[in-house]
Amino acid sequence: MTVLTVPPVPQDSGPRRTDPGGTPLPPRYEDQWIGGAWTASDAEGRLVVTDPSTERALATVPAGSVRDADLAARAAAGAFERWAATPPRERAALLRRVVEAMEVRADRFADVITAEVGAPARMARQTHVGLSLGMAAHCVETAASYAFEQRVGHSLVVREAAGVAACITPWNTPLLLTVQKILPALAAGCTVVHKPSEITPLHARLLAEAIAEADLPPGVFNMVVGTGPTVGTALVTHPLVDVVSLTGSTRAGREVSALGADRIKRVHLELGGKNASLVLDDADLAASVAATVDQMLFNTGQTCLQWSRLLVPRDRQDEAVRLAGQAMDGYVTGDPRDPATDLGPLVSADAHARVTEYIRRGTEEGGARLVRGGAGRPAGLTTGYYVQPTIFADVDPLTTIGQEEIFGPVLSVIPYDDEDEAVRIVNGTRYGLHGAVWSGDGARAERVARRFRSGLVDVNGGQFNPAAPFGGFKQSGIGRECGTAGLEAFLETKSMQLPQGGGQVVGPRLRSTAAARPADTERNDG
């Protein structure tokens, strides 16, 4: 009988279960984090969390129900008034305890993310967890120094919590994108219901454990695992939910927008991207291509920020393709628990089928040349959702692989003839999330970056800045996360008009009448 490999998971699962032969079985979770306690779910179905490198079960969790979502929304609504009234510095102090509890669990977070996402161990610890901890600390300090009130003339402008926030997060960089939402929401004074992806819910249970240790008031943070059609829909349409913040596909964004429109909910969307790395004719081609390949392969290509299109001058395409292939040769695909591994599997069987279908379409339409990789599995990897890093050259920017978000390690090399054509290609998709421009002239690179229709552009390798607003143009999203903008996404604005000195308090009509007659001290009433 096959022994299941079970990674470290949150330690609230009770005694380890075994089959009749004594073989360990995956942990079976029965509850959701609601109202400050692990609460039994009434969901009839179960969700199996799978290790994408072995295709074996890691754990089972409740499928989530409308009742689970309703209990969580009601708990959040019940806790809102007290939490919103808590002074911002006190909220920040409590949230620092959350960050500290996360730091204590850093290695466990990394193990869980390696297991459920398939992220290589080194990358899980350094990037998935390390960047998440840095983002969490930055969110708290941003809120601690934020001016929630200011005078504008005779008005007091007050920024107040928007209400109950439903935060719906994806599976690809799950801890980072969860922290990017829930910490600003909590710091703003909102109460939160978190719905993690049902594909990767184990890190969310561990995060709930950390939040419980920080001793936030019951109901301030709630977590419900379930599917989008059931739990997600129930939260988006719930009358007690005021704000919905989603990171997901453009299709999911459309659905959430439509569901939220009925009640005029505030909806923030961070969606997909078909991002371009534009190498201008005066750039260092080798350095630009190597950086593009490295960024494109991060998380096995499963990021919305991925530079999946490499634009190069037509007369240098063959050189760029050769350099890209050489760069890819330096990356090891394999077991994510092996320290030597750079690329793990895709997250699921569905993801594997989707990416390999895109690769097949790339070979069949538009004249693109497959120069590396392909739809077959990497050599020696017969189990797990692995795919070969792939390069297409001579890609027509209007074909499927030039337009659609593939979400895998597939690079489309697109030649161009001049700068204007290159910018048209960069902007020629329905997306506008991220991009890069490379030039030997910094001023030229910045000038071209200003022409990109995208929310984030890296100029000559500029690094990600957690204090800067993050979000997309066009169908890449609505609203901004990170920094002050991320905090303000969960705030409402109130203007309080204060008296302008002494005098009689009157309405607009009476005020104009009073202004037209002598002052009271000068009137003769008899």
N, C-alpha and C positions, 0 to 999 in steps of 0.2 A: 504494500500500500504506500502511496506517495505521501511524504511528510510535507505539509504546507510550511513555507517560510513566512513567519510572522514577525514583522519589525516591531520595535518599541512603539507603543501607542499610548494614548492617555490612560492613566491608571485608575479609571473609575469603572472598569468592566467586571469587577468581581473575580471569583475563582476562574482559573483557566479551564476551559471546556476541552474534553477529549472524546474521541469516538470509542466504540466498544473495545477496540484493540489498543487503546491508550495513546493514539496519535493525537497531537494537539489540533484543535479546531480553531478557526478564526474567531476572534472576539465577536460577541453578538451584543450590540447596543440596542436598548429598548426605549431610550429617553431623549428628551430635548431640554435645552437650558432655558427655562421660562420662569420669570418672576423670582430670580435668585436661587433656584433649586433645579436639580435634575428631575424632570417631570415625565411620567410615563406617556408615551404616544399611543393614540388609539388607531394609528394607521394599520390597515390590514396587510399591506404589502411590505416587502423587505427590499432593500437595495444592497447589492453586493459590490464592495469596493475591491477593485482588482489591481494587482501589481502588474504594470504594463511590461515589465521585463521578463516575467515568468508566466503571465496569464493565469495566475492562481489567485484565489480569494485572500484578501488581507483581513477583512472584517465584513460584518453585515450591520446595516443601520436601518432605522425605521424609514419607510418611504415618505413619511410626512402626510399630514391631512389638513383639511380646511379648519378643523377644530384646533389643531396645533397652532396654525397661523393666527387664528382668532384669539386664542389664549395669550399668545405672545404679544399681539397688538394691544390687547386690553391691559396686559401687565405694563407695557411701555407707556400707554396713555395714563395709567394710574400713577406712574412714577414721574411723569413729566413735570408737573407743576413744582414739585419740591426740587427736582434736579435743575430745572431752568432757573429757579430762584437762588440756587447755591452760588455764592460769589465765584467769579471766574478763576481766581487764584486758588480757591479751595478745590474746584474741579480739577485744575491743573495738578495740584498736589496728589490727588487721588489717581490721576492718570499716569503720573510718574511712577506710582506703585505698580500700575499695570505694566509699564515698560520694564521695570525691574523684575517683575515676575516672568516676563517674556525672556529676559536675558538669562535668568536662571535655567530656563528650559530650551536654550538655544540649540544644544546638541540633540535634544529630543525632537524639536521642530525639524531640524535638518534630516534626521533619520526618517521621520514620517513623510516629509516631502520627497525624499529619494524613493520611498516605497510607493507612494500613491501617484506621484507625478512622473516618476522615472528620471528625475533630475540627477545627474552625476553627483556623487557625494561631495566632492570639492566645491562644485558650483552651488549645491544646495546650501552648504554652510556659509560660503563667502558672499554669495549674491542673494539667493532667495531669502535667507535668514538675516545675513549681515545688513543688506540694504533695508530690509523691513524694520530692523531695530533702529537704524539710523533715521528712517522716515518717521517712525513712531516718536522718537525723542524730538525730532524737529517739529512735528505737529503740536506736541505739548508746549514746547517753548514758544512757538508762534502764537498760540492762544494766550499764554501767560503774559505776553507783552502787547497784546492787541488792545486797541482803544475801543471798547464797546460803547462808549458815549462820547459825544463831542458837541460843542456849541457852534451853531451856525447862525450868526445874528442873534435874534431873540428866540431862536428855536433850540431845543435840546434834541439832537438826533441820537436815537438809541438803537443799537443792534441787538435783537433778541432771537432766541432759539426758534427755529421754524416749526418745531413740533416733533411728532414721532417720525423717525426716518427708517424706511425699509432699505437696507443695503444688500444688494444682490451681486454676488461676486463669482468670477469664473475659476477654472481649474488650472490655468497655465502657469501663472506666478501667484498662487492663491493667497499666501500670507501677505505678500507685499500689497496686493490690490485690496485685500481686506483692511489692512492697517490704514491704507490711503483713504479709505472711506470712514471707518468707524471711529478712528481717533479724532479727526476734525469734527465729526458729528457730535460726539460726546463732549468734546471741548467747547463746542458752541452752545451746549445746554440741551441738545436734543437727546431723546431716548431712542434706542436702536433695537430693531429686529434684524438680525443678520441671517440671510439665506445663502450658505455656501453652495458651490456646485455639488451636485450629488455624486459626481465622479471622484471628487477629492474632499470629502468631508472630515477626515480625521484630524487634519491640522486645525480645523475650526473647533473641534471638541477640546483640543489642547489649549487653544486660545481662550475658550470659555473657562477652562480650569484656571488659567492665569488671571483672568478678570475676577473670578470668584475669590481667589486668594487676595486680590487687591481690595476686596471688601467694598465694592461699589454698592449703593443702595439697591435693594431688590427691585427688579423691573427696569432698571436703567439700561442694562444690556441683556438681550435675549438672542438665542440662536436656535433656528429650526432647520433641520435638514429635510430636503424633499425635492421633488421635481419642479421644473418651471411651470408646466401646465396646472399643477395642483397648488403647491405652496406659493410659488411665485405669483400666480394669478390672484390667489386669495389675498396676498399682501398688497399688491398693486391696487386692487379694487376695494380694499378694506376702508370703511368710512373713518376709522381712527388713525389711519396713516396719512401724514401730511406731505412727506417728501419721499420720492423714490430715486435711489441712486443705483444705476446699473452699469456694470462693465460686462460686455458680451458682444455677440455678433450684431451686425446691422439688422438682420432679420429679427432678432430678439428685441432690438431697440424699437423697431417699428411696432411690434406687438405691445410693448410696454407703453409706448406713446399713445397708442389707440385706447388701451385699457385705462390709462390715467386721465385721458381727456374728458371722460364723462363727469368727473368731479373736479376738473381743472386742477389736478395735482401738480405740484412742482416736480418735474422729472429731469434728472441729470443723466446723460448718456455718454459713456466712453466706449466707442465701438471699434470697428475694424479699420484696417489700413492696407494700402497697396503702395508701400513707401519706396521712394527712389533715392539712390545714391548717385549723384551727378558728378562725374569726373570731367572737369574742364580741360581744354587742350594744353594749358600751362601747368597742370598739376603733376605731382610726383605719382606716376601711374602705379608703380609697385606698392608704395605705401598706401595709396587710396584703395586699391583692390584688396590688399591684405586686410585692411580695417573693415572693409565692407563684408568680406567673407566671414570674418570673426563675428561681427555683429549679426549677420544673417543666420549664422549657425547657433547662436545663443539659444539655450533651451530647446535644441533640436528644431529651431525655426518656429517654435510655437509662441510667438509674441506678436502683439498688434503693432509694435514699433519696428518690426523686422524690415531691413532694407532688402526686399526681394527683387527689386529691379536695379540693375547696374547699367547706367548710361555712360557710354564712352564714345570718343570721336571715332567715326567709321574707319579711318585709316589706322587706328590702333586697336581695333576689336580683337584681332587674332592674338596680339600680345597680351591684351587684358584677359582673354579666355585662358591662355597658357598660365598666366600668373594666378588666376583664380583656381585653376586645377592644382597647381603646385601648393597653394595655400591649403586647399582642402585635404591634400595628401597628409598634412601634418596633424589631422584630427583623428582620434581613435574612437570608433563606435563600438559599444559593448555594454557589459554589465555595469549599471550605474553605481554599484557598490565598490567597484574596482577603482582605486585611486588614479589609475592611468587613463580612465575613460573620460573623453571629452563630450561625446554625444550619446545620450541614452535613447530609449525607445520613444515613439509617439505615445500619447496618453491612453489610447483605447483602440479597440478593433475598428470602431467607426472612424476614428481619426486616420488610422492606417489605410482603410479603404478609400477615404476621401482624397488623401494625398497621392496615393498610387494612381487613382483615376485621373487626377490632374496631370500627372506625369505622362500617362498614356495619351491624354488629349493633346499634350504638348508635342508629342511625336507624330500626331496624326493630322494636325491642322496648321496652316499658316506658314509652312516652310521652315520652321525653327529646326536647328541642328542640335541633337542630343550629343553633347561632347563629354559628359561624365555622368556616371550613375545610371539611373533608370528605375523602372517600376519593380524590379526584383529585389529580394532581400539582400542585405550585405552578406558576404561570404562567411559561412560558419555560424550564422545566427538564424536557426530554424524555429526558435521559440521566442516569443516576445514581439511587440509591435514595432519592429525596427524597419527603417527605410534607408536607402542609400542617399547620401548627400549628392545632389544632382545639379548639373549646369546645362542650360540651353543657351545657344548663341543664335544670332540673326533673328531674334524674336521680334515679330511684328507687334507694336504696342497695342494694337486693337484686338489681338487674339485673346483667347481665354486666359492663358498663363501670363499675358501682359496686363490683364485687367482685374482678374479675380484674386482674392486673398486665399492663398493655398494653405498657409499655416503649417508649413513643413520646411525641411532644408532644401529648398528648390530656388536656384538663382536664375533669373532671366536676364541675359546680357542683351542690351538694346543699343544698336549703333545710331549715331545722329550725325548730321552734316554741319550744323552751326548752332550757336548758343540759343537763338530764338526757337529753333526747332526743338532743342533739348528741353527748354522750359515748357513748351507746349506739351511735350510727352509727359514730363513730370506732372503737370496739372491735368492731364487728359484721362483721369479716372473719376469715379464717383466719390472717391475717398480723399481725405486731406488731413492725415494725422501727423506723419513724421517724414523727415527727409534729411538728406545730407548734401553738401556741396563742397567740392575740393578744388583749390586753385593755388598756384604759386603766388598770387597777388591777393592778400587778405581783403583789401578794399573791394576788389572785383567779386570775390566769394561772397562777401556780405551783400553787395548790390544784387547779385543773382538770387541769394537767399530771400531777399525781400520780394522777389517775384513768385516764390512758391506759394501756392494756395494750401497751406498746411499749418497746423497749430504749433508745430515744433520743428525746427531746422537746426541741425548740427553743422557748424561752419568750421571746416578744417579740423575736424575731430573734437570739437567742443564737448565737454562732459555734461552729463545729466545734472540738473540743478534742482534739488527738492524744494527750493524756495520760489522757483519760477512757476507760473501757471502752466498746467498740462491739460491738453484737450485737443479736439479736432475741428476742422472745417467740414463743410458739406456732410456727407453721410458717415463721417467718422465720429460724429457726436454733437452734443449740446452741453454747454457749461464747461467749467474748468475745475481741476483738482490740483492739489499741492499748494504749499505756501499759504499766503493770506487769501488767495482766491479759493483755495480748497476749504478754508474755514468759513468764508462768507457764503459759500454754496449752501450752508445749513443755517443761515441767519436771515431773519426778516428785518426790515427797516421801519422804524417808527419815528415820526417827527412830532415833538411836543412843543406847541407854540406857547411861549411864556409871556406874562404881562410885561409891557414895556414901561415900567415905572408906575407912578400914582395915577389917580383919575378914576372915573366911574367905569365899571365893567358893563359893556353894552354889546348888543348884537350888531350886525353890519348896518342895518337900516337906522337904528338908533344912534350908532356911532357917527354916521354922516349927518344926522340931525343935530347931534350935540356939537359937532365941529362948526355948524353954520350959525349957532347962537352964542351969546356972550357966556363967559364962564359963570358958574353958580354964584361965585362971590359978587358978581356984578349984576345979577338979575334983581329985578323989582317985582316981587310976586303980589304986591298989594296996591 
